[in-house]
Amino acid sequence: MIEEVTLADDVVLRPVTEQDAEALVAACVRNREHLKRWEPRRAEEYYTLPGQAERLKSLLDQQARGQAVAWAMADGEQIMGRMTLNNIVRGPWLSADLGYWMDYGYTGRGLATRAVLEVLRMADQELGLHRIAAGTLVDNVASQSVLRKTGFEQYGTPPRYLEIDGRWQDHHLFQRILNDRPAF
């Protein structure tokens, strides 16, 4: 069971719900410029309630199928970040991709590091996964620092890996091996 975890006095990491759409719109609008250089270009609908409601529905459908798990980082009613395990694959792979973002007003407090550690714990203990992968733009030293502090190791730098902010950009790829339990 994916549970709520306190990250700091005022911030919790909790599973996302359909009721988070409005708070996510506010967070996305508030952080639009802050996140622009780290994300794909977004259609205007992304910054609307219907757009976020549809994204949440899709994510929760993936979660119901066991393909993803998503958490909100919340300070009261305000969402100030999100953690997502995407592309969960079972069988001999037992792997997922980690994605996350933080509100510009909450960076530098160690919250992303604590949240990643909790997601890794749940990925291991609750989801039974073996490996978590993550990627960052080559110049995203803050995210690279979070990943290194939480035990990820860099294993590659593919050129033109993802289209971010309208350009195909190089990325550093990281992984964290959670355990060596048998897959079956």
TAWOPE-V724156 format. One record per pair of residues at least 6 apart in sequence whose C-alpha atoms are under 8 Angstrom apart, sorted by sequence separation. I is the first residue (numbers start at 0). J is the second residue. If there is no record, write none. Layout:
i=(I I)
j=(J J)
This chain:
i=(5 6 44 45 61 62 72 73 87 88 122 123 146 161 162 4 5 61 62 71 72 73 87 88 135 160 161 3 4 59 71 72 86 87 135 159 160 161 3 4 58 59 71 72 86 87 159 160 161 3 58 71 72 85 86 101 158 159 160 2 3 58 70 71 84 85 158 159 2 69 70 84 85 119 157 158 1 69 70 83 84 85 156 157 69 83 84 156 157 68 69 82 83 156 157 67 68 82 83 155 156 67 68 82 154 155 28 67 81 82 153 154 155 27 66 67 80 81 153 154 66 67 80 81 153 154 24 66 80 152 153 24 65 66 79 80 151 152 24 79 151 152 24 151 150 151 79 21 24 146 20 23 21 115 20 21 20 82 136 137 82 95 112 116 136 137 93 94 97 111 112 115 136 137 17 20 93 94 95 96 97 98 135 136 82 93 94 95 96 97 112 134 135 92 93 94 95 96 112 134 135 17 94 134 16 17 89 133 134 132 133 132 133 17 132 16 131 132 130 131 130 131 130 131 129 130 129 130 128 129 129 26 129 26 26 14 15 22 26 123 14 15 22 23 123 14 15 22 13 14 12 13 119 12 13 11 12 13 11 12 10 11 10 11 10 9 10 9 34 33 30 30 26 93 92 91 90 91 90 37 12 7 6 6 6 4 1 39 40 1 39 40 0 38 39 40 37 38 39 36 37 36 35)
j=(11 12 50 51 67 68 78 79 93 94 128 129 152 167 168 11 12 68 69 78 79 80 94 95 142 167 168 11 12 67 79 80 94 95 143 167 168 169 12 13 67 68 80 81 95 96 168 169 170 13 68 81 82 95 96 111 168 169 170 13 14 69 81 82 95 96 169 170 14 81 82 96 97 131 169 170 14 82 83 96 97 98 169 170 83 97 98 170 171 83 84 97 98 171 172 83 84 98 99 171 172 84 85 99 171 172 46 85 99 100 171 172 173 46 85 86 99 100 172 173 86 87 100 101 173 174 45 87 101 173 174 46 87 88 101 102 173 174 47 102 174 175 48 175 175 176 105 48 51 173 48 51 51 145 51 52 52 114 168 169 115 128 145 149 169 170 127 128 131 145 146 149 170 171 52 55 128 129 130 131 132 133 170 171 118 129 130 131 132 133 148 170 171 129 130 131 132 133 149 171 172 55 132 172 55 56 128 172 173 172 173 173 174 59 174 59 174 175 174 175 175 176 176 177 176 177 177 178 177 178 179 77 180 78 79 68 69 76 80 177 69 70 77 78 178 70 71 78 70 71 70 71 177 71 72 71 72 73 72 73 72 73 73 74 74 74 75 75 100 103 102 103 102 182 182 182 182 183 183 136 114 110 110 113 114 117 121 162 163 125 163 164 125 163 164 165 163 164 165 163 164 164 164)
